[in-house]
Structures are given as structure tokens and as C-alpha cells.
Amino acid sequence: MFRLTSMSLSRRQKLIIVLLLMYWPGLFILAHIPIPHLVRQAGVSDKGLHFLAYLILAFLLWSAISPYNKVNWRKATVWWVILAVVGYGITDEVSQRYVAGRTCDATDFIADVAGILTSLVVVSVFDFWPASIVITGGTIFILTNFTWGKLAKLLPVTTTTFHLFAYTLFALLWLRWRTLRLVPQAPHKWLIVALAAPIGLLLAVELGSLFAGKGLGLWDMVLSGGGIIAVVGTSFTAGLLRRR
């Protein structure tokens, strides 16, 4: 049914499978070690983390199986994906009873299911590239404004790395989609389109921080903007060189 034979795998599908094979075991390991003291001290929202973890897991699993198709709720494939990820979520929660400092929590499982369904709804509306942009942008927004808590102050290096990597990844995904979708444009119009979504996301995240009472993270904005400009600038320069 899934047609995951090596002869039929596309480059995109192979990459997604590799990411899934890295992400899923990593998720299992993180869920089965004692919660670090710094995380407890920071008061990180584990419900948000559960939501995001399963949002990404469901997206990767669906994309590994069907990387070029939207979710069709009338087909069996999506229900097999739900069954697999929900089944894993149940197993994950039950097995955490045997890990020091962790418990089997029904509300965590509800957050897991919410992440799964949200991910598949997104993929039922959007194709792979726009869906990956929506999920990446949503993950950045939620992590920054709802689950990071005081962790940013306790782990400044980790926070710095997150902002640089997250916005660089978002800009790369955005440019990849726009490259596939748009006809060649004048350089100034290309730059406006290339910067629009990444800068828009950065502004939305910072406005969310203001409304949450966290204030503006000027250093984080500089890092995030630097990652965006590096990606867009490199792509723009490469495009000019190809034209010559």
C-alpha cells in the first residue's frame, strides 16, 4: 500500500525517511530520560512540547509515505498514519511510568493527538512545501512564545542557536517553494518576495512576545534577521551569477 520500495523512492522521499529515522528515535530517547533540572526550573510547558513533537512526527510520517499528495480523509492511508502515531503516543505515555521523574499523563496524550490531527489537517489543505512552511513557522511561533518559558535566560547559547537555525530553515523552505512556484522576476521584486514571509514571521513572533509580556528580544531579532539575510543574500547572488 505504501510503496516504499527502494526503486520507487524519490530524492525527496529518501530525505524525509532519513529525517524520520533520526527524529523518531530521538523523540523516544528524549521522552524516556529524566527531565533535566534546568527544564523543571524554567517551567517549560510540556503540553506545548508534546503538541509540537507529534505535529512534526505526523508530518514526517505522512510525507515519508506520500510526499507528493495531500491528505485524503476518504483514503485508508491517513487512518493508518493516525493509528501508528496514536499507538506510539499511547505506548510512549505508558512506558514513561517507569522513568524516574516522569508519569503517564492523559493530558499529555491529548496534546499528542491534537498535534497529530493539526498536522494532517494542514497537509490536507496544503501541498508538501507550503505545509512544511506552515508547520515550521507554527513551531517557531509556539516554541518562542508558549513553551520556552524562562529557558531562554537559563540556556542563552541554546536559545541563540535556535533563533539562528530556525529562521534560516524557514527562509530556505520559503525560497524553495517560491523558486518552484514563481516565474523569473526583476531582482527588486524577487528580493521583496523572498524576504516577505521570513520577516513577516519574525515580526509576528516578536509581536506575540510583546502581547505575552516578554518584551522584545533585540539580540534574538538580530540573529534571526542575520539568518534570513544570509539565506536570501546567498540565493540572490547565486541567481545573478547564473544570469551572467
C-alpha positions in Angstrom: 0.0 0.0 0.0 2.7 2.5 0.9 5.1 1.6 -2.0 8.3 2.2 -0.1 10.5 0.1 -2.3 14.0 1.4 -2.9 13.5 1.5 -6.7 10.4 3.8 -6.4 11.8 6.3 -3.8 12.3 9.8 -5.0 15.1 12.0 -3.7 12.5 14.0 -1.6 11.1 10.8 -0.1 14.6 9.4 0.7 15.5 12.6 2.5 12.3 12.6 4.5 12.8 9.0 5.5 16.3 9.8 6.7 14.9 12.7 8.8 12.1 10.5 10.2 14.6 7.8 11.1 16.6 10.4 13.0 13.7 12.2 14.6 11.5 9.3 15.8 14.3 7.5 17.8 15.5 10.9 19.1 12.0 11.7 20.3 11.7 8.4 22.1 15.1 8.9 23.8 14.2 12.4 25.0 10.8 11.2 26.3 12.5 8.4 28.3 15.2 10.2 30.2 14.6 12.0 33.5 13.5 15.6 32.9 16.6 17.9 33.2 16.7 20.1 36.3 17.0 23.3 34.1 13.8 22.4 32.3 12.0 22.0 35.6 13.4 25.2 36.9 12.4 27.1 33.8 8.8 25.9 34.0 8.6 24.9 30.3 5.1 24.0 29.1 5.3 20.2 28.4 1.9 20.3 26.7 3.2 22.7 24.0 6.2 20.4 23.5 4.0 17.3 23.2 1.8 19.1 20.7 4.8 20.2 18.6 6.6 16.8 18.9 3.6 14.9 17.4 2.8 17.7 14.9 6.3 17.2 13.4 6.2 13.4 13.7 2.8 13.0 11.9 4.0 15.4 9.2 7.3 13.4 8.6 5.5 10.1 8.6 2.9 11.2 6.2 5.5 12.8 3.9 7.7 9.7 4.0 4.7 7.6 2.8 3.1 10.1 0.4 5.5 13.0 -0.2 3.6 14.4 -3.3 0.0 14.1 -2.2 -2.3 15.9 0.2 -4.2 14.0 2.9 -7.4 12.5 1.6 -9.6 11.6 4.6 -11.5 9.1 2.5 -8.4 7.0 1.8 -7.1 4.4 4.3 -3.5 5.7 4.3 -4.3 8.7 6.6 -6.1 6.5 9.1 -3.1 4.1 9.2 -0.8 7.0 9.9 -3.1 8.2 12.7 -3.3 4.7 14.1 0.5 4.3 14.0 1.3 7.7 15.7 -1.6 7.5 18.2 -0.5 3.9 19.0 3.1 5.2 19.6 1.7 8.0 21.7 -0.1 5.6 24.0 3.0 3.3 24.3 5.1 6.4 24.9 2.9 7.6 27.8 2.5 4.2 29.4 6.3 3.4 29.3 7.1 6.8 30.9 5.7 5.4 34.2 9.0 3.5 34.5 11.2 6.6 34.0 12.3 8.5 37.1 10.5 11.8 37.4 8.0 11.1 34.6 4.4 10.0 34.8 1.7 8.7 32.5 -0.4 11.8 31.8 -3.7 11.8 29.9 -3.4 15.5 29.2 -0.1 14.9 27.5 -1.7 12.3 25.3 -4.5 14.8 24.4 -1.8 17.3 23.4 -0.2 14.5 21.3 -3.5 13.8 19.5 -4.1 17.5 18.9 -0.6 17.8 17.3 -1.3 14.7 15.1 -4.7 16.0 13.8 -3.4 19.5 13.3 -0.5 18.3 11.2 -2.7 16.1 9.0 -5.3 18.9 8.6 -2.5 21.2 7.4 -1.4 18.6 4.9 -4.9 18.1 3.7 -5.1 21.8 2.8 -1.5 22.4 1.5 1.0 20.5 -0.7 4.3 19.4 0.8 6.3 22.7 0.5 3.6 25.1 1.8 2.7 22.6 4.5 6.3 22.4 5.6 6.4 26.2 5.8 3.2 26.4 7.9 4.4 23.7 10.3 7.9 25.2 10.6 6.5 28.7 11.2 4.0 27.5 13.7 6.7 25.5 15.5 8.9 28.6 15.8 6.0 30.8 17.0 4.8 28.3 19.6 8.3 27.4 20.9 9.3 31.1 21.2 6.1 32.4 22.9 4.5 29.5 24.7 6.9 26.7 25.6 10.3 28.5 26.0 9.4 30.0 29.4 12.5 31.1 31.4 14.7 28.6 29.5 16.0 31.4 27.3 17.6 33.1 30.2 19.0 29.8 31.6 20.3 28.5 28.3 21.4 31.6 26.3 23.6 29.6 23.9 20.8 27.1 23.1 18.4 30.0 22.5 20.9 31.7 20.2 21.4 28.6 18.2 17.6 28.0 18.0 16.9 31.5 16.6 19.7 31.3 14.0 18.8 27.8 12.9 15.0 28.2 12.9 14.8 31.3 10.8 17.5 30.0 8.4 15.5 26.8 7.9 12.2 28.8 7.4 13.9 31.1 4.8 15.3 28.1 3.0 11.9 26.4 2.8 10.2 29.6 1.7 12.7 30.2 -1.1 12.5 26.6 -2.2 8.7 26.9 -2.6 8.8 30.3 -4.3 11.5 29.1 -6.7 9.3 26.2 -7.7 6.2 28.4 -8.0 7.2 31.7 -9.5 8.3 32.8 -12.9 11.6 34.8 -13.1 11.2 38.3 -11.7 13.1 41.5 -11.6 15.7 41.5 -8.9 14.0 44.0 -6.6 10.7 42.2 -6.8 12.4 38.8 -6.1 14.0 40.3 -3.0 10.7 41.6 -1.8 9.0 38.2 -2.2 12.0 36.4 -0.8 12.1 38.5 2.4 8.3 38.9 2.9 7.4 35.6 4.7 10.6 35.2 6.9 10.5 38.8 8.0 6.7 38.6 8.5 7.2 35.6 10.7 9.9 37.3 12.7 7.6 40.3 13.3 4.7 38.1 14.2 6.8 36.2 16.7 8.1 39.4 18.3 4.6 40.9 18.5 3.4 37.7 20.2 6.2 38.1 22.7 5.1 41.7 23.4 1.5 40.6 24.0 2.8 37.8 26.2 4.6 40.4 28.3 8.0 39.1 27.4 9.2 42.2 25.7 11.3 42.4 22.5 14.4 40.2 22.2 16.6 42.5 20.3 19.6 40.2 20.2 17.3 37.3 19.1 15.9 39.5 16.3 19.4 40.4 15.1 20.4 36.7 15.0 17.1 35.7 13.3 17.4 38.5 10.8 21.0 37.6 10.1 20.0 34.0 9.3 17.3 35.3 6.9 19.6 37.8 5.2 22.3 35.2 4.8 19.9 32.7 3.0 18.3 35.4 0.8 21.5 37.1 0.0 23.3 33.9 -1.0 20.3 32.9 -3.2 20.1 36.3 -4.7 23.9 36.4 -5.5 23.7 32.9 -7.0 20.8 33.9 -9.2 22.7 36.9 -10.5 25.8 34.8 -11.3 23.6 32.3 -13.2 22.1 35.1 -15.3 25.6 36.2 -16.3 
